[in-house]
Each structure stands twice: as structure tokens, then as C-alpha cells.
């Protein structure tokens, strides 16, 4: 508990800082593995969502990835330029843009299979700690999602 009125401004007392620094370090470790796939980290997580769902609206993808359309629109445009996805307007509602995997995008899934194991080798933590951290972070995300509803 802070004893000085400015203790709340110390970096060591900020929950956000270790989250930010760890996220940055994890993404840095992904970079060489994803470079081999010609993907950025954000493109990789977008592809993971599409590998699971095959096609989604931008809004659905944003909800799953915790990203807004201003981030996703150029990201999916770049993936379309690479031939990994298609972007088409919904016939039911032209305001909705549907993103779907191409054959090339689906084929990249096999090449990406090695990435999780490569990352596991980079993060030398006991499996129980990783599971516990995963659970805590997802509870935080769920809380933030509920606040937005």
C-alpha cells in the first residue's frame, strides 16, 4: 500500500507496465517465427481467428481479437494483397465486410503449426504458471468486455 502520496505514480506500482513490457517481449520473440511466414503478430492472430472460423465480419473479428475496425480494415487489406483472404460486402447488409480465407490462406495454417512449439521453447516457465497467468488475463479481458456491453 502506498505510504507517500506520489507512490501511485511509481512504475513499480503499475499493473499496466509489466503487462505492457511482457506483451512487447512476447511479440518480439514471435517475430522471427512469423517473419518466415511473412506475417506480423497482428496478422498472425487475425489468421488464427480465420483458421478457426473460415469467414467472419470485421465486427466479429474485432470482438474476438479485441481490435477495432480502424485497425482491422488495413490489416485485412494487407492480408488480401498477400492473397491470404478475400474481403467482400455482405449481400444481406452492405455495411458489413466479410473476410474469408483463400486456399493460400488455409495452406499457410500448415506452415504455422510449428509456431506454438517454438514459442513454448522461448518462454521458460512452468506449465502451471502459464495456465494460471492465462486464466487471470482472460478474466481481465472478460471484465473489460462486460464493461463495454
C-alpha atoms as an extended CHARMM CRD file, in Angstrom:
* protein
*
       149  EXT
         1         1  UNK       CA              0.0000000000        0.0000000000        0.0000000000  PROA      1               0.0000000000
         2         2  UNK       CA              1.4060000000        3.4150000000       -0.9380000000  PROA      2               0.0000000000
         3         3  UNK       CA              2.7400000000        5.3960000000        2.0130000000  PROA      3               0.0000000000
         4         4  UNK       CA              3.6840000000        8.5430000000        0.1040000000  PROA      4               0.0000000000
         5         5  UNK       CA              1.1610000000       10.4920000000       -1.9680000000  PROA      5               0.0000000000
         6         6  UNK       CA              3.2430000000       10.0010000000       -5.1560000000  PROA      6               0.0000000000
         7         7  UNK       CA              3.8080000000        6.2390000000       -4.6970000000  PROA      7               0.0000000000
         8         8  UNK       CA              0.8730000000        5.5960000000       -7.0240000000  PROA      8               0.0000000000
         9         9  UNK       CA              2.9310000000        7.1900000000       -9.8090000000  PROA      9               0.0000000000
        10        10  UNK       CA              5.9090000000        4.8630000000       -9.4290000000  PROA      10              0.0000000000
        11        11  UNK       CA              6.3840000000        2.4910000000      -12.3330000000  PROA      11              0.0000000000
        12        12  UNK       CA              6.8500000000       -0.4100000000       -9.9070000000  PROA      12              0.0000000000
        13        13  UNK       CA              3.3010000000        0.1560000000       -8.6310000000  PROA      13              0.0000000000
        14        14  UNK       CA              1.6280000000       -0.0160000000      -12.0420000000  PROA      14              0.0000000000
        15        15  UNK       CA             -0.1160000000       -3.2120000000      -13.1460000000  PROA      15              0.0000000000
        16        16  UNK       CA             -0.1370000000       -1.9050000000      -16.7170000000  PROA      16              0.0000000000
        17        17  UNK       CA              3.6370000000       -1.7320000000      -17.0030000000  PROA      17              0.0000000000
        18        18  UNK       CA              4.5560000000       -5.4060000000      -16.5530000000  PROA      18              0.0000000000
        19        19  UNK       CA              1.6110000000       -6.3370000000      -18.8040000000  PROA      19              0.0000000000
        20        20  UNK       CA              2.8590000000       -3.9430000000      -21.4850000000  PROA      20              0.0000000000
        21        21  UNK       CA              6.5150000000       -4.9700000000      -21.1440000000  PROA      21              0.0000000000
        22        22  UNK       CA              5.7120000000       -8.7030000000      -21.2060000000  PROA      22              0.0000000000
        23        23  UNK       CA              3.4230000000       -8.3280000000      -24.2100000000  PROA      23              0.0000000000
        24        24  UNK       CA              6.1600000000       -6.4340000000      -26.0520000000  PROA      24              0.0000000000
        25        25  UNK       CA              8.7430000000       -9.1110000000      -25.1860000000  PROA      25              0.0000000000
        26        26  UNK       CA              6.4620000000      -11.9730000000      -26.2190000000  PROA      26              0.0000000000
        27        27  UNK       CA              5.6810000000      -10.3050000000      -29.5560000000  PROA      27              0.0000000000
        28        28  UNK       CA              9.4290000000       -9.7270000000      -30.0840000000  PROA      28              0.0000000000
        29        29  UNK       CA             10.0290000000      -13.4660000000      -29.6550000000  PROA      29              0.0000000000
        30        30  UNK       CA              7.3050000000      -14.2620000000      -32.1830000000  PROA      30              0.0000000000
        31        31  UNK       CA              8.9240000000      -12.0450000000      -34.8290000000  PROA      31              0.0000000000
        32        32  UNK       CA             11.5000000000      -14.4680000000      -36.3000000000  PROA      32              0.0000000000
        33        33  UNK       CA              8.9780000000      -17.3050000000      -36.4990000000  PROA      33              0.0000000000
        34        34  UNK       CA              6.3320000000      -15.0970000000      -38.0980000000  PROA      34              0.0000000000
        35        35  UNK       CA              8.8120000000      -13.4670000000      -40.4810000000  PROA      35              0.0000000000
        36        36  UNK       CA              9.2720000000      -16.9150000000      -42.0150000000  PROA      36              0.0000000000
        37        37  UNK       CA              5.5040000000      -16.8480000000      -42.7040000000  PROA      37              0.0000000000
        38        38  UNK       CA              5.5980000000      -13.2170000000      -43.9100000000  PROA      38              0.0000000000
        39        39  UNK       CA              3.2170000000      -12.1940000000      -41.1280000000  PROA      39              0.0000000000
        40        40  UNK       CA              3.2700000000       -9.6010000000      -38.3850000000  PROA      40              0.0000000000
        41        41  UNK       CA              1.9880000000      -10.6290000000      -34.9650000000  PROA      41              0.0000000000
        42        42  UNK       CA             -1.3400000000       -8.8630000000      -35.5290000000  PROA      42              0.0000000000
        43        43  UNK       CA             -1.7240000000      -10.5330000000      -38.9280000000  PROA      43              0.0000000000
        44        44  UNK       CA             -0.9300000000      -13.8780000000      -37.2740000000  PROA      44              0.0000000000
        45        45  UNK       CA             -3.6650000000      -13.5750000000      -34.6600000000  PROA      45              0.0000000000
        46        46  UNK       CA             -6.1110000000      -12.4660000000      -37.3510000000  PROA      46              0.0000000000
        47        47  UNK       CA             -5.1800000000      -15.5390000000      -39.3900000000  PROA      47              0.0000000000
        48        48  UNK       CA             -5.6340000000      -17.7650000000      -36.3210000000  PROA      48              0.0000000000
        49        49  UNK       CA             -9.1980000000      -16.4560000000      -35.9300000000  PROA      49              0.0000000000
        50        50  UNK       CA             -9.8580000000      -17.1330000000      -39.6220000000  PROA      50              0.0000000000
        51        51  UNK       CA             -8.2910000000      -20.6080000000      -39.4940000000  PROA      51              0.0000000000
        52        52  UNK       CA            -10.8040000000      -21.3740000000      -36.7580000000  PROA      52              0.0000000000
        53        53  UNK       CA            -13.8880000000      -19.6870000000      -38.2550000000  PROA      53              0.0000000000
        54        54  UNK       CA            -13.1160000000      -19.6350000000      -42.0340000000  PROA      54              0.0000000000
        55        55  UNK       CA            -15.0060000000      -16.3680000000      -42.5490000000  PROA      55              0.0000000000
        56        56  UNK       CA            -16.1260000000      -13.5040000000      -40.3090000000  PROA      56              0.0000000000
        57        57  UNK       CA            -17.3820000000       -9.9700000000      -40.4940000000  PROA      57              0.0000000000
        58        58  UNK       CA            -14.9010000000       -7.2930000000      -39.4750000000  PROA      58              0.0000000000
        59        59  UNK       CA            -17.0640000000       -6.6800000000      -36.3880000000  PROA      59              0.0000000000
        60        60  UNK       CA            -16.9450000000      -10.3680000000      -35.3830000000  PROA      60              0.0000000000
        61        61  UNK       CA            -13.1660000000      -10.4780000000      -35.8850000000  PROA      61              0.0000000000
        62        62  UNK       CA            -12.7950000000       -7.3040000000      -33.8340000000  PROA      62              0.0000000000
        63        63  UNK       CA            -14.7780000000       -8.7920000000      -30.9840000000  PROA      63              0.0000000000
        64        64  UNK       CA            -12.6230000000      -11.9300000000      -30.9210000000  PROA      64              0.0000000000
        65        65  UNK       CA             -9.3260000000      -10.0390000000      -31.2720000000  PROA      65              0.0000000000
        66        66  UNK       CA            -10.1550000000       -7.0050000000      -29.0880000000  PROA      66              0.0000000000
        67        67  UNK       CA             -9.3190000000       -4.7450000000      -32.0500000000  PROA      67              0.0000000000
        68        68  UNK       CA            -11.3440000000       -2.0030000000      -33.6950000000  PROA      68              0.0000000000
        69        69  UNK       CA            -12.2750000000       -1.7090000000      -37.3570000000  PROA      69              0.0000000000
        70        70  UNK       CA             -9.7480000000        1.1020000000      -37.8110000000  PROA      70              0.0000000000
        71        71  UNK       CA             -7.0080000000       -1.4250000000      -37.0330000000  PROA      71              0.0000000000
        72        72  UNK       CA             -8.5840000000       -4.4000000000      -38.7720000000  PROA      72              0.0000000000
        73        73  UNK       CA             -9.5330000000       -2.7840000000      -42.0840000000  PROA      73              0.0000000000
        74        74  UNK       CA             -5.9330000000       -2.0430000000      -43.1860000000  PROA      74              0.0000000000
        75        75  UNK       CA             -4.7370000000       -5.3270000000      -41.6660000000  PROA      75              0.0000000000
        76        76  UNK       CA             -7.2000000000       -7.4070000000      -43.7070000000  PROA      76              0.0000000000
        77        77  UNK       CA             -6.4930000000       -5.2910000000      -46.7770000000  PROA      77              0.0000000000
        78        78  UNK       CA             -2.8000000000       -6.2170000000      -46.4610000000  PROA      78              0.0000000000
        79        79  UNK       CA             -3.6820000000       -9.9100000000      -45.9830000000  PROA      79              0.0000000000
        80        80  UNK       CA             -5.8570000000       -9.6760000000      -49.1010000000  PROA      80              0.0000000000
        81        81  UNK       CA             -2.9100000000       -8.1850000000      -51.0450000000  PROA      81              0.0000000000
        82        82  UNK       CA             -0.8720000000      -11.2270000000      -49.9500000000  PROA      82              0.0000000000
        83        83  UNK       CA             -3.6100000000      -13.4950000000      -51.3110000000  PROA      83              0.0000000000
        84        84  UNK       CA             -4.4560000000      -14.9680000000      -47.9060000000  PROA      84              0.0000000000
        85        85  UNK       CA             -8.0040000000      -13.6220000000      -47.5510000000  PROA      85              0.0000000000
        86        86  UNK       CA            -10.8340000000      -12.1450000000      -49.5610000000  PROA      86              0.0000000000
        87        87  UNK       CA            -12.9330000000       -9.1830000000      -48.4720000000  PROA      87              0.0000000000
        88        88  UNK       CA            -16.4880000000       -8.9130000000      -49.7560000000  PROA      88              0.0000000000
        89        89  UNK       CA            -19.5350000000       -6.8930000000      -48.8100000000  PROA      89              0.0000000000
        90        90  UNK       CA            -22.3360000000       -8.8330000000      -47.1740000000  PROA      90              0.0000000000
        91        91  UNK       CA            -25.3000000000       -9.2710000000      -49.5270000000  PROA      91              0.0000000000
        92        92  UNK       CA            -27.6390000000       -9.0930000000      -46.5370000000  PROA      92              0.0000000000
        93        93  UNK       CA            -26.1490000000       -5.8160000000      -45.2740000000  PROA      93              0.0000000000
        94        94  UNK       CA            -23.6160000000       -3.9660000000      -47.4160000000  PROA      94              0.0000000000
        95        95  UNK       CA            -22.3060000000       -2.1370000000      -44.3540000000  PROA      95              0.0000000000
        96        96  UNK       CA            -20.7220000000       -5.4240000000      -43.2390000000  PROA      96              0.0000000000
        97        97  UNK       CA            -17.4370000000       -6.5150000000      -44.7580000000  PROA      97              0.0000000000
        98        98  UNK       CA            -16.8590000000      -10.2720000000      -44.7100000000  PROA      98              0.0000000000
        99        99  UNK       CA            -13.3180000000      -11.5940000000      -44.5630000000  PROA      99              0.0000000000
       100       100  UNK       CA            -12.7360000000      -15.1960000000      -45.6660000000  PROA      100             0.0000000000
       101       101  UNK       CA             -9.7230000000      -17.4430000000      -46.0970000000  PROA      101             0.0000000000
       102       102  UNK       CA             -8.3930000000      -18.2380000000      -49.5510000000  PROA      102             0.0000000000
       103       103  UNK       CA             -6.8050000000      -21.5840000000      -50.3960000000  PROA      103             0.0000000000
       104       104  UNK       CA             -3.4140000000      -19.9300000000      -49.9380000000  PROA      104             0.0000000000
       105       105  UNK       CA             -4.5170000000      -18.6390000000      -46.5240000000  PROA      105             0.0000000000
       106       106  UNK       CA             -5.7220000000      -22.0830000000      -45.4970000000  PROA      106             0.0000000000
       107       107  UNK       CA             -2.4380000000      -23.6450000000      -46.6980000000  PROA      107             0.0000000000
       108       108  UNK       CA             -0.4580000000      -21.2380000000      -44.5050000000  PROA      108             0.0000000000
       109       109  UNK       CA             -2.0460000000      -22.9420000000      -41.5000000000  PROA      109             0.0000000000
       110       110  UNK       CA              0.1890000000      -25.9940000000      -42.0050000000  PROA      110             0.0000000000
       111       111  UNK       CA              3.2820000000      -23.7860000000      -42.1360000000  PROA      111             0.0000000000
       112       112  UNK       CA              2.2060000000      -22.0650000000      -38.9150000000  PROA      112             0.0000000000
       113       113  UNK       CA              1.8760000000      -25.3210000000      -36.9700000000  PROA      113             0.0000000000
       114       114  UNK       CA              5.4450000000      -25.0300000000      -35.6520000000  PROA      114             0.0000000000
       115       115  UNK       CA              4.9810000000      -21.5350000000      -34.1830000000  PROA      115             0.0000000000
       116       116  UNK       CA              3.3030000000      -22.5060000000      -30.8590000000  PROA      116             0.0000000000
       117       117  UNK       CA              6.0070000000      -25.0790000000      -30.0620000000  PROA      117             0.0000000000
       118       118  UNK       CA              8.7290000000      -22.5890000000      -30.9860000000  PROA      118             0.0000000000
       119       119  UNK       CA              7.1720000000      -20.0400000000      -28.6520000000  PROA      119             0.0000000000
       120       120  UNK       CA              6.8090000000      -22.5660000000      -25.8450000000  PROA      120             0.0000000000
       121       121  UNK       CA             10.5700000000      -23.1290000000      -26.0800000000  PROA      121             0.0000000000
       122       122  UNK       CA             11.1210000000      -19.3550000000      -25.7470000000  PROA      122             0.0000000000
       123       123  UNK       CA              9.0600000000      -18.9650000000      -22.5860000000  PROA      123             0.0000000000
       124       124  UNK       CA             10.7940000000      -20.9630000000      -19.9000000000  PROA      124             0.0000000000
       125       125  UNK       CA              8.0480000000      -21.0110000000      -17.2830000000  PROA      125             0.0000000000
       126       126  UNK       CA              6.3930000000      -23.9240000000      -15.5240000000  PROA      126             0.0000000000
       127       127  UNK       CA              3.2140000000      -25.0080000000      -17.3160000000  PROA      127             0.0000000000
       128       128  UNK       CA              1.1570000000      -24.3910000000      -14.1680000000  PROA      128             0.0000000000
       129       129  UNK       CA              2.3320000000      -20.7420000000      -14.0250000000  PROA      129             0.0000000000
       130       130  UNK       CA              1.4400000000      -20.2740000000      -17.6910000000  PROA      130             0.0000000000
       131       131  UNK       CA             -2.0390000000      -21.7450000000      -17.1420000000  PROA      131             0.0000000000
       132       132  UNK       CA             -2.5910000000      -19.5290000000      -14.1020000000  PROA      132             0.0000000000
       133       133  UNK       CA             -1.4420000000      -16.3890000000      -15.9620000000  PROA      133             0.0000000000
       134       134  UNK       CA             -3.6550000000      -17.2890000000      -18.9250000000  PROA      134             0.0000000000
       135       135  UNK       CA             -6.6570000000      -17.6280000000      -16.6120000000  PROA      135             0.0000000000
       136       136  UNK       CA             -6.0370000000      -14.3070000000      -14.8540000000  PROA      136             0.0000000000
       137       137  UNK       CA             -5.5640000000      -12.4410000000      -18.1350000000  PROA      137             0.0000000000
       138       138  UNK       CA             -8.7320000000      -13.9120000000      -19.6170000000  PROA      138             0.0000000000
       139       139  UNK       CA            -10.7110000000      -12.9400000000      -16.5130000000  PROA      139             0.0000000000
       140       140  UNK       CA             -9.4500000000       -9.3720000000      -17.0340000000  PROA      140             0.0000000000
       141       141  UNK       CA            -10.4600000000       -9.4490000000      -20.7060000000  PROA      141             0.0000000000
       142       142  UNK       CA            -13.8940000000      -10.7880000000      -19.7690000000  PROA      142             0.0000000000
       143       143  UNK       CA            -14.2980000000       -7.9740000000      -17.2420000000  PROA      143             0.0000000000
       144       144  UNK       CA            -13.3570000000       -5.3560000000      -19.8640000000  PROA      144             0.0000000000
       145       145  UNK       CA            -15.7810000000       -6.9350000000      -22.3640000000  PROA      145             0.0000000000
       146       146  UNK       CA            -18.6250000000       -6.8250000000      -19.8560000000  PROA      146             0.0000000000
       147       147  UNK       CA            -17.9240000000       -3.1400000000      -19.1410000000  PROA      147             0.0000000000
       148       148  UNK       CA            -18.3390000000       -2.3380000000      -22.8650000000  PROA      148             0.0000000000
       149       149  UNK       CA            -21.7560000000       -4.0020000000      -23.0840000000  PROA      149             0.0000000000
